[in-house]
């Protein structure tokens, strides 16, 4: 059995990792919105996107979707660990909210 102090340290470390991933997800979300705005401007001015740009957009969207899915899974895992074991004091109060992030953004 792992001592309680070590368990709490691990959970705090895991929580900090989650916070970093969450912050990265927000950055990527903003980048996707910026890309969509640029695409709308290109479509408005030229009438269509180049095939190369469409391929880049699809790859970026797939990467973002994968990041969102993995972050949501991590959020559920962290919240299950934190809420069933301890209350960790590293801003983990809204862990479950990230799993609903794709609905609200």
C-alpha positions as CSV (number, residue, x, y, z in Angstrom):
1,X,0.0,0.0,0.0
2,X,1.3,3.5,-0.9
3,X,1.4,5.9,2.0
4,X,-1.3,8.6,2.1
5,X,1.2,11.4,1.7
6,X,2.6,9.8,-1.5
7,X,-0.8,9.3,-2.9
8,X,-1.7,12.9,-2.3
9,X,1.6,14.1,-4.0
10,X,0.8,11.9,-7.0
11,X,-2.7,13.3,-7.3
12,X,-1.4,16.8,-7.1
13,X,1.1,16.1,-9.8
14,X,-1.6,14.5,-11.9
15,X,-3.8,17.5,-11.4
16,X,-1.0,19.9,-12.5
17,X,-0.6,17.8,-15.6
18,X,-4.3,18.0,-16.3
19,X,-4.3,21.7,-15.9
20,X,-1.4,22.0,-18.4
21,X,-3.3,19.8,-20.9
22,X,-6.5,21.9,-20.3
23,X,-4.6,25.1,-21.0
24,X,-3.2,23.6,-24.2
25,X,-6.6,22.5,-25.3
26,X,-7.9,26.1,-24.9
27,X,-4.9,27.4,-27.0
28,X,-5.7,24.9,-29.7
29,X,-9.4,25.7,-29.7
30,X,-8.6,29.4,-30.3
31,X,-6.2,28.4,-33.1
32,X,-9.0,26.4,-34.7
33,X,-11.4,29.3,-34.5
34,X,-8.8,31.6,-36.1
35,X,-8.2,29.0,-38.9
36,X,-12.0,28.9,-39.5
37,X,-12.2,32.7,-39.8
38,X,-9.3,32.8,-42.2
39,X,-11.0,30.0,-44.3
40,X,-14.2,32.0,-44.4
41,X,-12.3,35.1,-45.6
42,X,-10.6,33.0,-48.3
43,X,-13.8,31.5,-49.4
44,X,-15.4,34.9,-49.5
45,X,-12.6,36.5,-51.5
46,X,-11.6,33.6,-53.8
47,X,-14.7,31.4,-53.8
48,X,-13.0,28.2,-52.6
49,X,-10.1,26.8,-50.6
50,X,-7.2,25.1,-52.2
51,X,-6.9,21.4,-51.9
52,X,-3.7,21.8,-49.9
53,X,-5.4,24.1,-47.4
54,X,-8.4,21.7,-47.2
55,X,-6.0,18.9,-46.4
56,X,-4.3,21.0,-43.7
57,X,-7.7,21.9,-42.2
58,X,-8.7,18.3,-42.1
59,X,-5.5,17.2,-40.4
60,X,-5.7,20.1,-37.9
61,X,-9.3,19.2,-37.1
62,X,-8.5,15.5,-36.6
63,X,-5.6,16.4,-34.3
64,X,-7.9,18.8,-32.3
65,X,-10.7,16.2,-32.0
66,X,-8.2,13.6,-30.7
67,X,-6.8,16.1,-28.2
68,X,-10.3,17.0,-27.1
69,X,-11.3,13.3,-26.7
70,X,-8.1,12.5,-24.7
71,X,-8.5,15.6,-22.5
72,X,-12.1,14.6,-21.8
73,X,-11.0,11.1,-20.8
74,X,-8.3,12.5,-18.6
75,X,-10.8,14.9,-17.0
76,X,-13.1,12.0,-16.1
77,X,-10.1,9.9,-14.8
78,X,-8.8,12.8,-12.7
79,X,-12.1,13.7,-11.2
80,X,-12.8,10.1,-10.4
81,X,-9.5,9.8,-8.6
82,X,-9.7,13.1,-6.8
83,X,-13.3,12.9,-5.8
84,X,-13.1,9.4,-4.5
85,X,-9.8,9.8,-2.7
86,X,-9.1,13.4,-1.6
87,X,-9.8,17.0,-2.2
88,X,-6.7,18.2,-4.0
89,X,-5.8,21.8,-3.6
90,X,-4.4,22.6,-7.1
91,X,-7.4,24.2,-8.9
92,X,-9.0,20.9,-9.7
93,X,-12.5,22.0,-8.7
94,X,-13.8,22.1,-12.2
95,X,-12.3,18.9,-13.6
96,X,-15.5,17.5,-14.9
97,X,-16.3,20.6,-16.8
98,X,-13.6,19.9,-19.4
99,X,-15.5,16.8,-20.5
100,X,-18.4,19.1,-21.5
101,X,-16.0,21.6,-23.1
102,X,-16.7,20.6,-26.7
103,X,-20.5,21.3,-26.2
104,X,-20.0,24.8,-24.9
105,X,-17.2,26.1,-27.1
